[in-house]
Amino acid sequence: MPLIKKDKDDETYRIIGLVGSFGFTTAGAIAGGYFLGSYLDKKLDTYPWFMLVFIMLGIIGSFIEFFRVIMKLLSNENGR
């Protein structure tokens, strides 16, 4: 019986880790968009347009990735 509980605990920690990584994914995407957009704005003298566009793309991309992870988790749960 302990093996069944351990497997369930491992699965729980895996799910928490995947969902918890959303914060890091979002922060990285926003920071990347900020730095890339700022760099382009300085080079092209277009402040703040590229920065805003790339930050929004980072936010959208992180939410898309979050929903992909959630859909993968839900499909794994339903497949059991």
C-alpha positions as CSV (number, residue, x, y, z in Angstrom):
1,M,0.0,0.0,0.0
2,P,2.7,2.6,0.7
3,L,3.7,2.5,-3.0
4,I,0.3,3.6,-4.1
5,K,0.4,6.6,-1.7
6,K,3.9,7.5,-2.8
7,D,2.9,7.5,-6.5
8,K,-0.1,9.7,-5.7
9,D,2.1,12.1,-3.7
10,D,4.6,12.3,-6.6
11,E,1.8,13.1,-9.0
12,T,0.5,15.8,-6.7
13,Y,3.9,17.4,-6.4
14,R,4.3,17.3,-10.1
15,I,1.0,19.1,-10.7
16,I,1.8,21.7,-8.1
17,G,5.2,22.3,-9.7
18,L,3.7,22.7,-13.2
19,V,1.0,25.1,-12.0
20,G,3.4,26.9,-9.8
21,S,5.8,27.5,-12.6
22,F,3.2,29.9,-14.2
23,G,4.6,32.8,-12.1
24,F,8.1,32.2,-13.3
25,T,6.9,31.8,-16.9
26,T,4.9,35.0,-16.7
27,A,7.7,37.0,-15.1
28,G,10.3,35.8,-17.6
29,A,8.0,36.6,-20.5
30,I,7.2,40.1,-19.3
31,A,10.9,40.8,-18.4
32,G,12.0,39.5,-21.8
33,G,9.4,41.6,-23.6
34,Y,10.4,44.7,-21.6
35,F,14.1,44.3,-22.3
36,L,13.7,43.4,-26.0
37,G,11.2,46.2,-26.5
38,S,13.3,48.8,-24.7
39,Y,16.3,47.8,-26.8
40,L,14.4,48.2,-30.0
41,D,12.9,51.5,-28.8
42,K,16.3,52.9,-28.1
43,K,17.7,51.7,-31.5
44,L,14.7,53.0,-33.4
45,D,13.7,56.0,-31.2
46,T,10.1,54.8,-30.9
47,Y,9.7,54.8,-27.1
48,P,7.4,53.2,-25.6
49,W,5.8,51.4,-28.5
50,F,8.0,48.3,-29.0
51,M,8.2,47.9,-25.2
52,L,4.5,47.8,-24.8
53,V,3.9,45.5,-27.8
54,F,6.5,43.0,-26.5
55,I,5.2,43.1,-23.0
56,M,1.7,42.3,-24.2
57,L,3.1,39.5,-26.4
58,G,4.9,38.1,-23.4
59,I,1.7,38.2,-21.3
60,I,-0.3,36.5,-24.0
61,G,2.3,33.9,-24.6
62,S,2.6,33.0,-21.0
63,F,-1.2,32.6,-20.7
64,I,-1.2,30.4,-23.8
65,E,1.5,28.2,-22.3
66,F,-0.4,28.1,-18.9
67,F,-3.5,26.9,-20.6
68,R,-1.5,24.3,-22.6
69,V,-0.2,22.9,-19.3
70,I,-3.6,22.9,-17.7
71,M,-5.2,21.1,-20.7
72,K,-2.3,18.5,-20.6
73,L,-3.0,18.0,-16.9
74,L,-6.7,17.6,-17.4
75,S,-6.2,15.1,-20.3
76,N,-3.9,13.1,-18.1
77,E,-6.5,13.0,-15.3
78,N,-9.3,12.0,-17.7
79,G,-7.1,9.3,-19.3
80,R,-6.8,7.3,-16.1
